[in-house]
Amino acid sequence: MAFKTDAILFLPALLCDSRLYKSMINHFADSVEVSVADTLSDNNLRAMAERAIHSMPERCALVGNSMGGYLALEIAARAPGRVSHLALIGTNSHADDAGVRTKREQAIRLAERGKFSSFVDGYVESALSFSNRAEHAPLMREMARDLGADTLVAQQRAIMDRKSYEDDLSSIKVPSLVMVGREDGLADTAHQQTMAKRLPNCRYMEVPKCGHLVPLEAPEILNSALTTLFSA
């Protein structure tokens, strides 16, 4: 199957790195140029997006899970002509409301008070579906431990500072995919459905028996969906 993109940029979720996308990288690396965005050097999405735009190929498919989806939308808003395809996984297009901001501030306080592991415990439980937790929790914990409390603080601040992208969706005409796990404890499927409806050229998918981190929990389903997307 011929792909209509020459490059893919994968954008990791909170406290994740390239290991989140290992299966996708292995699947697509022989066909197109693949890279992973740097989400560790900045504490705001604007700077992350500018760093990604500077380093990515002239036209590139974006695949973002959770925080990576926010970053993908920021890149699309800043450099729409550089984006060939867009995949938004377990993410949303609106700014945080007061309740969500409070939870993020609580996470920052835990990290700053030396209770980073307590946050990670709750994050793992909320992010992964029960049926996948035993298999994938060790890698989640490993990534979180390797990235550390300072990364959590910087990324939470970046997420809290983001704007709403809802008014930008109708102008994103490239082939798009919105995907969410049906057992996602961190994303609201109603938001996903609304976002998919506002994107003019979008396919919407719900993944059964899957939580927030679809690239880990359902890699074969995601690889198949991305294959279809990149062929459009």
Buried (B, 14 or more C-beta within 10 A) or exposed (E): EEBEBBBBBBBBBBBBBBBBBBBBBEBBEEBBBBBBBBBBEBBBBBEBBBBBBEEBBEBBBBBBBBBBBBBBBBBBBBBEEBBBBBBBBBBBBBBBEEEBBEEBEEBBEBBEEEBBEEBBBEBBEEBBBEEBBEEBBEBBBEBBEEBEBEBBBBBBBBBBEBBEBBEBBEEBEBBBBBBBBEBBBBBEBEBBBBBBEBBEEBBBBBBEEBBBBBBBBBBEBBBEBBBBBBEB
